[in-house]
Amino acid sequence: MQSVRALDLSRQDLRWVIQHDPSRCTMCGSCIAQCAQHAIEAGMMRRDITLSRGAAPTPERQHEARPVIRQSLDPDRLCVGCGFCSRVCPNDAIRPVRNPDQRMPMTDRGALPAKRGGRTNVNTQRTLDAIVVGRISQMTDPALDSERHTFDMRAPLGRVLLSGELPLEVQGGRLVKTGGTPPVRWIYPLIFSDMSIGALSTRAWEAVALAAAYLNEECGLPVRMSSGEGGMPVRLLESDKLRYFILQIASGHFGWDRIIKAMPRMKADPAGILIKIGQGAKPGDGGLLPASKVAPHIQAIRGVPRSTLHSPPNHQGL
């Protein structure tokens, strides 16, 4: 008799259990031939039956061996419940059944002793669905970082006027407001949030930029994308696609000298200018782009040498 170990799999551990009815099976082999997982195989079953065939009780023991379809317990050949075996069976003699009491999450597939302790390891729900994600700024009130500040402000959002229509004049070297400005109205239903070149790979950033232009020009959706504080490629600054982008200036001021120099050659105005007052990527420390990610094209866009780039937690100009 083959030895049995405590960590061996049994049919009760599996997610799907193959139910086979030998009385209806003709052993045609169709189910075995089509199984892509090789989860079933032909085998022999021995039985010891006690029968009484006469009118008087004369029990007789009979031994018989008959061919059956067995389910594999190999972890690499487990049934996935596709049901093709039942589809090809002409006699409906086989079908996969979901096991509600399966213990696959508790099995050890590393040939190591099972871990036992105060928890049963039986999850009644999906673990990832029960995770609650919170911002560090919500954990303390006020925040405990010495460098972190609270800003209570109202940001009016609305329409953008042409430069000649703005109620502003220069008087005595100072900018003077001569009339009322209309309230700004946010008209964009979808915005790709601020992710700079460097935080995202260049290919990923350009893919999102192409998606923003495609949604506007091909689908007619007023979608905009924020550049993030890492600047923007010069070829995009000088493109008519700039009208779909929001340029961001943040505490690091990265890439803004390139943006200023490209203004005379811009074919379109950007959708907006976003001034980021605080950098909350790492509370109290600001953002950090390691030198290993500051590739030559990042150096050209941001106008910096190859070094670790730090974004202060608060805007030094405000």
C-alpha positions as CSV (number, residue, x, y, z in Angstrom):
1,M,0.0,0.0,0.0
2,Q,1.3,3.4,-0.9
3,S,2.3,5.7,2.0
4,V,0.2,8.8,2.6
5,R,1.8,12.1,3.9
6,A,0.0,14.8,5.8
7,L,0.7,17.3,3.1
8,D,-0.6,15.2,0.2
9,L,-3.5,16.5,-1.8
10,S,-6.8,14.8,-1.7
11,R,-9.9,15.2,-3.9
12,Q,-11.5,17.2,-1.1
13,D,-8.8,19.8,-1.3
14,L,-9.4,20.6,-4.9
15,R,-11.4,23.5,-6.3
16,W,-13.1,21.2,-8.9
17,V,-14.0,17.5,-8.4
18,I,-14.6,15.2,-11.3
19,Q,-17.7,13.1,-10.8
20,H,-17.6,9.9,-12.9
21,D,-20.4,7.3,-13.1
22,P,-18.8,3.9,-14.1
23,S,-22.3,2.4,-14.7
24,R,-22.8,4.7,-17.7
25,C,-19.3,5.0,-19.0
26,T,-18.2,2.9,-22.0
27,M,-14.5,3.9,-21.6
28,C,-14.4,5.4,-25.1
29,G,-11.6,7.7,-24.0
30,S,-13.1,10.9,-25.4
31,C,-12.9,12.8,-22.2
32,I,-9.3,11.9,-21.6
33,A,-8.3,12.8,-25.2
34,Q,-9.7,16.3,-25.1
35,C,-8.6,17.3,-21.5
36,A,-6.0,20.1,-22.1
37,Q,-5.0,20.0,-18.4
38,H,-4.5,16.2,-18.4
39,A,-6.5,16.3,-15.2
40,I,-8.1,12.9,-15.8
41,E,-6.7,9.5,-16.6
42,A,-7.8,5.9,-17.0
43,G,-7.2,3.6,-14.1
44,M,-8.5,0.4,-12.5
45,M,-10.8,0.2,-9.4
46,R,-10.9,-2.9,-7.3
47,R,-14.1,-3.8,-5.4
48,D,-15.0,-6.4,-2.8
49,I,-18.7,-7.1,-2.9
50,T,-20.8,-9.4,-0.8
51,L,-23.8,-10.8,-2.8
52,S,-26.7,-13.2,-2.1
53,R,-28.1,-14.5,-5.4
54,G,-30.4,-17.3,-4.2
55,A,-33.8,-17.2,-2.4
56,A,-32.2,-18.1,0.8
57,P,-29.5,-15.8,2.2
58,T,-26.3,-17.3,1.0
59,P,-23.8,-14.4,1.0
60,E,-20.8,-14.7,-1.3
61,R,-17.9,-12.3,-1.5
62,Q,-16.7,-11.4,-5.0
63,H,-13.7,-9.5,-6.0
64,E,-13.7,-7.5,-9.3
65,A,-11.6,-4.9,-11.0
66,R,-13.1,-2.5,-13.5
67,P,-11.8,0.4,-15.5
68,V,-12.7,3.9,-14.3
69,I,-11.8,7.5,-15.0
70,R,-9.6,9.0,-12.2
71,Q,-8.8,12.6,-11.3
72,S,-5.2,13.6,-11.1
73,L,-3.9,15.1,-7.9
74,D,-0.8,16.5,-9.4
75,P,-0.7,20.3,-8.7
76,D,0.3,21.0,-12.2
77,R,-2.6,19.0,-13.7
78,L,-5.5,20.2,-11.7
79,C,-9.0,20.5,-13.2
80,V,-10.0,24.1,-14.0
81,G,-13.7,23.3,-14.5
82,C,-13.9,24.0,-18.2
83,G,-16.5,21.2,-18.7
84,F,-15.3,19.9,-22.0
85,C,-15.2,16.3,-20.7
86,S,-18.9,16.4,-20.1
87,R,-19.5,18.0,-23.5
88,V,-17.8,15.2,-25.4
89,C,-19.1,12.3,-23.3
90,P,-21.9,10.5,-25.2
91,N,-23.5,9.1,-22.1
92,D,-23.2,12.0,-19.6
93,A,-21.0,9.9,-17.4
94,I,-18.6,12.5,-16.3
95,R,-18.7,16.2,-15.2
96,P,-16.7,18.7,-13.1
97,V,-18.4,19.9,-9.9
98,R,-17.2,23.0,-8.0
99,N,-16.1,22.0,-4.5
100,P,-17.6,24.5,-1.9
101,D,-15.4,23.1,0.8
102,Q,-12.1,23.2,-1.1
103,R,-9.0,23.9,0.9
104,M,-6.6,24.9,-1.9
105,P,-5.7,28.2,-0.1
106,M,-4.5,26.2,2.9
107,T,-2.4,23.7,0.9
108,D,1.4,24.0,0.9
109,R,2.9,23.6,-2.5
110,G,6.5,24.2,-1.5
111,A,7.0,20.8,0.2
112,L,7.3,22.6,3.5
113,P,5.6,21.8,6.8
114,A,2.1,23.3,7.2
115,K,2.0,26.4,9.4
116,R,-0.4,26.0,12.2
117,G,-1.3,28.6,14.9
118,G,-4.0,30.7,16.3
119,R,-5.6,31.4,12.9
120,T,-7.5,28.9,10.8
121,N,-6.5,30.5,7.5
122,V,-10.0,30.0,6.2
123,N,-10.9,33.2,4.5
124,T,-14.6,34.0,4.2
125,Q,-13.9,36.8,1.7
126,R,-11.3,37.9,-0.7
127,T,-8.4,39.5,1.1
128,L,-7.7,42.2,-1.5
129,D,-11.3,43.3,-1.4
130,A,-11.1,43.9,2.3
131,I,-8.0,46.2,2.2
132,V,-8.7,49.8,3.2
133,V,-6.3,52.3,1.7
134,G,-5.9,55.7,3.4
135,R,-3.8,58.7,3.0
136,I,-1.1,59.4,5.6
137,S,-2.5,62.9,6.1
138,Q,-5.8,61.4,7.3
139,M,-4.1,59.4,10.0
140,T,-3.1,62.4,12.1
141,D,-4.9,65.7,12.6
142,P,-2.9,67.9,12.2
143,A,-0.1,66.0,10.4
144,L,2.9,65.4,12.5
145,D,5.5,66.3,9.9
146,S,7.3,69.5,10.7
147,E,7.6,70.4,7.0
148,R,4.0,69.7,6.1
149,H,1.5,72.6,6.1
150,T,-2.3,72.7,5.8
151,F,-3.7,74.9,3.0
152,D,-7.4,76.0,3.3
153,M,-8.2,77.6,0.0
154,R,-10.9,77.9,-2.6
155,A,-9.9,77.3,-6.2
156,P,-12.3,78.9,-8.6
157,L,-12.5,76.8,-11.8
158,G,-14.0,78.1,-15.0
159,R,-13.6,79.5,-18.5
160,V,-10.4,80.8,-20.0
161,L,-10.5,84.2,-21.7
162,L,-8.3,85.2,-24.6
163,S,-5.3,87.4,-23.6
164,G,-6.9,90.5,-25.1
165,E,-10.2,90.0,-23.3
166,L,-8.8,89.8,-19.8
167,P,-9.8,92.8,-17.6
168,L,-6.2,93.6,-16.8
169,E,-4.0,96.6,-17.5
170,V,-0.5,97.7,-16.7
171,Q,-0.5,101.0,-14.9
172,G,2.7,102.4,-13.5
173,G,4.5,99.2,-13.9
174,R,1.9,97.2,-12.0
175,L,-0.8,94.9,-13.2
176,V,-4.2,96.4,-12.3
177,K,-7.6,94.7,-12.5
178,T,-10.1,96.9,-14.4
179,G,-13.2,94.7,-14.4
180,G,-14.8,91.6,-13.1
181,T,-13.5,88.2,-14.2
182,P,-16.0,85.5,-15.0
183,P,-16.2,82.4,-12.8
184,V,-14.2,79.6,-14.1
185,R,-16.2,76.5,-15.1
186,W,-14.7,73.0,-15.2
187,I,-15.8,71.5,-18.5
188,Y,-13.6,68.4,-18.7
189,P,-15.4,65.2,-17.7
190,L,-12.2,63.1,-17.6
191,I,-8.6,64.1,-16.8
192,F,-5.5,61.9,-16.9
193,S,-3.9,62.8,-13.6
194,D,-0.4,64.2,-13.0
195,M,2.3,61.7,-13.7
196,S,5.5,63.1,-14.9
197,I,8.0,61.7,-17.4
198,G,10.4,59.9,-15.1
199,A,7.7,58.7,-12.6
200,L,6.2,57.0,-15.7
201,S,8.4,55.5,-18.4
202,T,8.6,57.7,-21.5
203,R,6.7,55.1,-23.5
204,A,3.9,54.9,-21.0
205,W,3.7,58.7,-20.7
206,E,3.6,59.2,-24.5
207,A,1.0,56.4,-24.8
208,V,-1.3,58.2,-22.4
209,A,-0.6,61.5,-24.3
210,L,-1.6,59.8,-27.6
211,A,-4.7,58.4,-25.9
212,A,-5.7,61.9,-24.8
213,A,-5.3,63.3,-28.4
214,Y,-7.1,60.3,-29.9
215,L,-10.1,60.6,-27.5
216,N,-10.5,64.3,-28.5
217,E,-10.0,64.0,-32.3
218,E,-11.4,60.6,-33.1
219,C,-14.0,60.1,-30.3
220,G,-15.1,63.7,-29.7
221,L,-14.5,63.5,-25.9
222,P,-13.2,66.6,-24.2
223,V,-10.4,64.7,-22.3
224,R,-7.4,66.5,-20.9
225,M,-4.0,65.3,-19.5
226,S,-1.9,66.9,-16.9
227,S,1.8,66.8,-17.7
228,G,3.1,66.4,-14.1
229,E,6.0,68.4,-12.8
230,G,8.6,66.7,-15.0
231,G,8.3,69.0,-18.0
232,M,7.2,68.1,-21.4
233,P,9.0,67.0,-24.7
234,V,9.8,70.0,-26.9
235,R,8.2,68.3,-29.9
236,L,4.9,68.2,-28.0
237,L,5.2,71.8,-26.8
238,E,5.5,72.9,-30.5
239,S,2.6,70.7,-31.6
240,D,-1.0,71.6,-32.1
241,K,-1.8,68.8,-29.7
242,L,-0.7,71.0,-26.8
243,R,-4.3,72.2,-26.5
244,Y,-5.2,68.9,-24.9
245,F,-2.6,69.2,-22.1
246,I,-2.4,71.0,-18.7
247,L,1.1,72.2,-17.9
248,Q,2.1,71.8,-14.3
249,I,4.5,73.9,-12.3
250,A,5.4,72.5,-8.9
251,S,7.9,72.9,-6.2
252,G,10.7,71.4,-8.3
253,H,10.3,73.8,-11.2
254,F,11.5,71.0,-13.5
255,G,11.4,71.7,-17.3
256,W,9.9,75.2,-17.0
257,D,12.9,76.9,-18.7
258,R,12.3,74.7,-21.7
259,I,8.6,75.6,-21.7
260,I,9.3,79.4,-21.5
261,K,11.8,79.1,-24.4
262,A,9.3,77.1,-26.5
263,M,6.5,79.7,-26.1
264,P,7.4,81.7,-29.3
265,R,7.1,78.5,-31.4
266,M,3.9,77.1,-29.8
267,K,1.1,76.5,-32.3
268,A,-1.6,76.3,-29.6
269,D,-2.2,77.3,-26.1
270,P,-2.3,74.6,-23.4
271,A,-5.6,73.7,-21.8
272,G,-4.5,75.2,-18.5
273,I,-1.7,75.9,-16.1
274,L,-1.7,73.9,-12.9
275,I,0.3,75.2,-9.9
276,K,0.9,72.5,-7.3
277,I,1.2,74.1,-3.9
278,G,2.3,71.0,-2.0
279,Q,4.2,67.8,-2.7
280,G,2.6,64.9,-0.8
281,A,4.3,61.9,-2.3
282,K,6.3,61.4,0.9
283,P,4.8,63.4,3.7
284,G,7.3,65.9,5.0
285,D,10.0,64.9,2.5
286,G,8.5,65.6,-0.9
287,G,9.1,63.6,-4.0
288,L,12.4,61.8,-4.9
289,L,13.4,60.6,-8.4
290,P,16.5,58.4,-8.1
291,A,19.5,59.1,-10.3
292,S,19.2,55.7,-11.9
293,K,15.9,56.9,-13.5
294,V,17.3,60.2,-14.7
295,A,18.1,59.0,-18.3
296,P,19.6,61.3,-21.0
297,H,16.1,62.2,-22.3
298,I,14.9,63.0,-18.8
299,Q,18.0,65.3,-18.3
300,A,17.1,67.1,-21.6
301,I,13.4,67.6,-20.7
302,R,14.0,68.7,-17.1
303,G,17.3,70.6,-17.8
304,V,19.2,68.9,-15.0
305,P,22.3,66.7,-14.8
306,R,22.2,63.0,-14.0
307,S,21.6,63.1,-10.2
308,T,18.9,62.3,-7.7
309,L,16.1,64.9,-8.1
310,H,14.2,66.1,-5.1
311,S,10.9,67.9,-5.1
312,P,10.4,70.0,-1.9
313,P,7.3,69.2,0.1
314,N,6.0,72.8,-0.2
315,H,6.2,75.4,-2.9
316,Q,9.1,77.8,-2.2
317,G,7.5,80.6,-4.2
318,L,4.2,80.7,-2.3
